[in-house]
Amino acid sequence: MMKLHWSPRSPYVRKVTVCIHELGLLPKLELVRSVAAMLSPNERLMEDNPLSKIPTLKLDNGFVLFDSAVICEYLDDVAQGSLFPKTGSDRWQALRWQAFGDGLLDALILWRNEREREAPMQPLTSAFELKTRASLNQLDDEAQALIELPFSIGHITVGCALGYLDYRFGTLAWRKSAPRLAEWYTDLSKRPSFAATEPVDG
Ligand SMILES: N[C@@H](CCC(=O)N[C@@H](CS)C(=O)NCC(=O)O)C(=O)O
């Protein structure tokens, strides 16, 4: 049985668990609740991944895969899925959206870390906000393409980034500035894979 270091809060882990649901792989995985926090490296997790990050996937033969992009592509390959288009413009758009969603998440997580400090560095939080707003504008312009292209890791990653905005940045009210994206996201959230992986504290 493959072992996934997992948490119900992490948006990168959510990418992987959405793929697991989409690909019907749930019975093949053991989910291990692992706490990963930048300020307190987790020794048990580090035995599998010295970077102390989740998601981390340990295969039956002991081989360990990270990060989320690599794990998702591996699972799609194992299940012979179509979340990673093999060739052509669909492939590059899927990988681009994955990089876009991952990049937005990277900025949001650093922003949140800064925000929680006693004296947040204001120019830094402003820069994160600027990038987040610009990303939402850009994704809103791409909403029609998100609707039209075959469902892929790109859709999953952008969806997980938006889910994280709802979870940790509610006051940003992102739907106001990205109404077409919001409409697409409402439909995406109805997929059983998204409904089953809503972030929760605990
Ligand atoms: N690029 C990585 C990012 C993973 C990541 O940063 N995960 C966070 C949890 S949301 C983590 O493990 N943080 C712990 C740390 O940075 O020490 C991926 O896509 O898997």
The ligand as a Tripos MOL2 file, in Angstrom:
@<TRIPOS>MOLECULE
LIG
   20    19     1     0     0
SMALL
NO_CHARGES

@<TRIPOS>ATOM
      1 N1          6.0180   22.8190   -3.8330 N.3       1 LIG1
      2 C1          5.5290   21.9460   -2.7830 C.3       1 LIG1
      3 C2          5.0410   22.7680   -1.6300 C.3       1 LIG1
      4 C3          4.6020   21.9210   -0.4430 C.3       1 LIG1
      5 C4          4.4740   22.7350    0.8300 C.2       1 LIG1
      6 O1          5.0830   23.8030    0.9880 O.2       1 LIG1
      7 N2          3.6680   22.2100    1.7760 N.am      1 LIG1
      8 C5          3.5300   22.8740    3.0430 C.3       1 LIG1
      9 C6          2.1760   22.5500    3.6750 C.3       1 LIG1
     10 S1          0.8850   23.4410    2.9000 S.3       1 LIG1
     11 C7          4.5950   22.3270    3.9690 C.2       1 LIG1
     12 O2          4.8440   21.1420    4.0060 O.2       1 LIG1
     13 N3          5.2450   23.2220    4.7270 N.am      1 LIG1
     14 C8          6.2080   22.8390    5.7000 C.3       1 LIG1
     15 C9          7.5240   23.5350    5.5240 C.2       1 LIG1
     16 O3          7.6550   24.3470    4.5810 O.co2     1 LIG1
     17 O4          8.4310   23.2680    6.3230 O.co2     1 LIG1
     18 C10         4.4190   21.0500   -3.3540 C.2       1 LIG1
     19 O5          3.8400   21.4160   -4.3910 O.co2     1 LIG1
     20 O6          4.1810   19.9500   -2.8240 O.co2     1 LIG1
@<TRIPOS>BOND
     1     1     2 1
     2     2     3 1
     3     2    18 1
     4     3     4 1
     5     4     5 1
     6     5     6 2
     7     5     7 1
     8     7     8 1
     9     8     9 1
    10     8    11 1
    11     9    10 1
    12    11    12 2
    13    11    13 1
    14    13    14 1
    15    14    15 1
    16    15    16 2
    17    15    17 1
    18    18    19 2
    19    18    20 1
@<TRIPOS>SUBSTRUCTURE
     1 LIG1         1 GROUP 0 **** ****
